[in-house]
Amino acid sequence: MATPILPCAAGLRRAAVALIAMLVAVLPASAQLLSKKKDEPPAPPSAIEIKADPITSFDHRDYSRRRFGKLDFRGGLVLTSPFKEFGGLSSFNIAADGVNFLAASDRSWWLRGRITYEGARPTGIAGAEMAPMLGPDGRTLAARGWYDTEAMARDGNTVYVGIERVHRIVRFDFGKEGLLARARPIEVPAAFRSFPSNGSVEALAFVPRGSGPLGGTLIAIAERGRDRDGNHLAFLIGGPRPGAFTIRRRNDYDVSDATILPGGDLVILERKFGWTTGLYIRARRIPIADVRPGALVDGTELFEGDLGHQIDNMEGISAHRSGADTVLTMISDNNFSPLQRTILLQFSLVEP
């Protein structure tokens, strides 16, 4: 049985040490990840073991607290694996069953598996596999120099992945080819070429087909691509109303991921880091009815967390329905650093 990780002063000290090592997105953490030879053949999918230590409380200061803003904490896991490519998880998608998931690391590797539960509390990861993402010619994306795969969205059997360093979005026929699917670049707005190298497309979300005016639209949000007023640039790709819009930037937060709630609204996951202020994460809910070409949208804060909570460099978010509850699952990118953690967190959304 795994030893529970309890919030304590030691946890706060560990988190403080992690701050020094991580730099979150301030420095290009992925630059050292590309030591692979360009002619390296793609590896087949590998079954891997993932150890999951439970997080029994989200708040270091109050073990009994369960409500955080508009979210109720369901449980969490600290994930570790001896597999050398495990880590760096920058995007996450959970199936409607709340069990099967697909994640992507910023080294251009897939991770898929199943979350196990005891009641509503996540307890572990089963059936985990990893494989390198493949390009159109069958070589790995890393071998092509297409790396920093920071964003992912799913439309049924099609998976879209955003590649930060080269300002691309590619799609995979995941339903037909699974982890051996090959990337096919899609056309992206010309504005992508103006993005900073380490601040390009960071979040993708797909609006389900048949779900209103934006059904069938891929939403792409830049991490540090901003308009003249400093707001986040975002794009509606495909669908019935393509175009650009902006998301109001508040309190120096950068967008790290996004998802569509089962009810249709857009949720963005955000983070900020400063040497004197520390690490913070936040989630905001944006009414999907407000999202349209030319719009400046804002959102209601769902919650905000800091180093007094069980957080790390949270970069992935996904939503599913569990009974009457809407559940948000978040995952962190540990930057392949031994001083950081891969954390999976689940919350129930408290509906108005």
N, C-alpha and C positions, 0 to 999 in steps of 0.2 A: 504494500500500500504506500502511495506517495506521501511524503511528509508535507503537510500544509505549510504554505508560506504565509506567515502572520505579519500584519503591519506593525512596525516597531521602529525604535530609534535607529537600529542597525539598517533597516530598510531605507530610512531617510539618508543616512550616511552613504549607502551604496548608490542611491539615486544622485546624490551630490557629486560623487566621484564620476559617475557616468556622464554628467554634464561636461566635464573637462574633456572627455574623450570623444564626444559625439559631434558637436558643432551642428547637429541636425542638418539643415539644408544650407547653412551658411557657407560651408566649404564643400567642394565636390567629393563627397565621401566615396564615390564609386570609381574615382580615377585609378586607384590601386588595384581594381578588381580585374583588370584586363590583361593578365599575364598569359592567357591562353594562346596557344599557337594558332595562327589563322588556318592552317591546314588540318587542324585536329578534327577527326571524324566525329559525327554526332553520336552521343552515347544513347543506348536504348533506355526506356523507362526503368527506373530502379525502385524496387520496394525498399522503404526505409523505416526505421524505428524512430518514433517520436515519444519522448518522455514528457509527461504532463504533470506538473506540480500545481495543486489547486491554490487559487487566490480566494480566501474566504471572506475578506472584507476589502472594500475599495478605498476606505479612508484610513490613513495611518493614525489619525488622531482620535477617531471614534469608531471602534470596531463594530458597534451595533448599528451604525447608520446605514440605511438602504436607499434613501431618496436623495438624488442629486439633480437639482433643477427639475426638469420635466422627465427625468429618467429614474427608473428603479433598477438597482444593481441585482442581477441574477447570479453572477459568478464569473470566474475567470481562471485562466491557466497560464503558467509560465512554461514555454515549450523549448525543449532542447533535443538535439539529435547528434549522433556521431558522424552522420553523413556530411561530408565537407561542404556541399553546396547548400545545406540548410541554413536559412537566415536571410536577412535583407528583404523581408516580405513587404512589398510596397503597395500591393493591391489585393483585394479579396472579394470573392463572390460566393454567396451561399445560395443553395437551391431552395425552392419553395418548401421543401420538406424540413428545412432547418438542420439537416444532417450532412448531406453531401456538399462539398465546397471545392472551389478552385482558387488558387492564389498564384501570384507571380512575384518573383524576386527581381531586384534591380540588376542582377547578373544575367537576366534573360533565361531563367529557369522556371518551369511549371512546378507547382505542388498541388496535388489533389488528395483528398481523403474524406473521412467521415468524422464528425464530432459525436462522441458518445455522451450520454446524459444520465443523471440520476434525478428523476423528476424534471424540474426546469433548470437544474444546475449542470453546466458542462463539466465532464469528468476526464475526458481524454480524447486522443486522436487515433483512429483505427484505419487500416487499409491505406496508409500513406504511400504515395509514389512521387518521384521527381524525375524530370527529364528536361533537357535543354530545348529552348524554343528554336525552331528551324525556319530558315529563310526560304524564299521562293525556289532556290536551287538545291535545297536540302542541306546546305551548310548551316551551322548554328548562327543565330543572330550575333552572338559575341564575336564569331570569326569574321563577320562582315563589318564589325565596328558599330553595330546597332545595339547600343546598350543604354542603361538607365531606363529599363522598362518599368515605368512608374505608375501606370494607370491601366485599368481593365474594366470592361463592361461586357455584358452578355445579352444577346438577342437570340433566345432559343438555342439552336446549335451553332450559332456564330459568335465567336469571341473577338472583341476588339481590344487591342493593346496599344497604349501610347508610349512612344520611345522619346525620352526627353532630349538626349544629346543631339539627335539628328532631326528633331522636330517632325516626326512621322507618326501616323496611325496605321496599323496593319490589322488585317482581319484573318481569322483562322476558322476553317471548317471543322470545328471541334467535334460536332456530332458524328461526322463521317470518319475522321482520322484520329480523333482523340489527341493524346500527347505527342503524336507524330505528325500533326497537322503542320502545313507550311504557311508562312506568313504571306499575305498578299497586300501590298500597300494600297491605301485608298486615297482619293484626292482630298487634300486639306486646304483650308483658306490660305491665301497668300500671306496673311499677317503672321503665320507661324514662323516665317523666315526671319522675322524681326525679334523673336524671343531670345533672351539670354541663354547661353549654353546649359547652365544648371538651373534654369527657371522656366522651362518650357511646359508642355502639356503634363499636368500632374494629376488630373482627375477626369474620369470618363463616367458617364451614366447613360443608360439607354432607356428611353421612354417606351414602355410596352406598346406594341401595335394595337390599334383599336381603342386606345385610352385617351380620347380627347384630341384637341387640335394639334398636339405635338406627338401623337402616337407614331412610332417608327422613326423617331429622331435620336441621333447620338449627340449628347451634350459633352463638350470638351472645355475644360477650364485650365487656364495657365496659372502656374505658381507665381511667377514674377513678371509675366507680361501684363502691363497695366496701361490704362489710358492716361490722358493728360492730368486728370484729377487723382491719379493714384489708385483707381479702382481696378479690380481683376477683370481681364478680358476673358470672355467666354463665347462659345460658338455653338450654333445649332447646325448640325451636319446631316444632310439628307432630310427625309421627312417632308411634310407639306409646307413648312415655313422656315427654310434655311436662312441663316443670317447670323449677325453678331449681337451680343448684348454684354452688359457689364454687371458685376456683383460688387456692391459697396464694400470697400475694405475698411475694417474697423479695428482700432487698437493694435495695429501692427501685426495682425495675424496673416499668415499665408495659407492658402487652400492646399490640403494634402490629399483629399479624396472626396468622392461624392457618391450618392446612391439615390434611387427612387423608392419612396415608401410604397407599400402595397396600396395605399389610398391615393397615390399619385404625386404627392409633393416631393420636392427636391431637398435632400439633406446634404450639407457640405460639412466635412471634417476639416478643422483648421488647427494650426499650431504656431507658436512663436517661441523664440529662444533668444536670450540675451545673457551675456556674461554676468551682468549685475542683477538681472531680474529673474533668471532661471528659465525653466521650461514650462509651457502652458499648452493645453489642448482645449478645443471648444468645438461644439457642433451647433449649426444653425439650420433651421427649417425655413425653406423658401416656398411659398405657394406656387404650384406649377402654373396656375392661371396668370401669374405675373410675368412669367418667362416668355418673351417674344422678341423678335428682332428690334434692336434699337432701345430696348428697355434698360433702365438701371434698377436692379432688384436688390432688396435687402432681405432680412429674415429674422425670425424670432430665435433667440438663444435657447437651446435645449439644455445645455449644461456647460460648465467650464471646470477644468481640472488643472492642478499644479503638482509640484513634487510632494505635497502632503497627501497625494493620492497614488494609487498603484498605476502609474503611467510610465511610458517610455516614449520613444519617437513614433507616435501613432500615425500610420500612413494609409491604412485600409479600413473601409467601412462598407457594410452590406446590410440589407434589411430583409426580413421575412415575417410571415404571420405564423403564430403558434397559438392555436385556439382563438381566444378573443384578443390576444396580445400582439402588438407589433414589436418585434425584437430587432435591436440593432447589435450587430457584431462588429467589433473593431480589432485590428491587429497592428502590431508595431514592427518597424524595420530596425533591427539591431545593428545595421551597418557592418555586420560581421565582426563586431567588436566584443571581446570577452567582458568588457565593462558595461555592456548593455544587454537587454533582455528581449526575447521575442514573447510578447504578451498577447493573449487573446482575451477580450472582455465582452460580456454580453449584458445588455440592459433592455428592460421593457419600457416602451414609450408610454408616458402617462398622457392619454388623450384628453383634450379639454371637455 
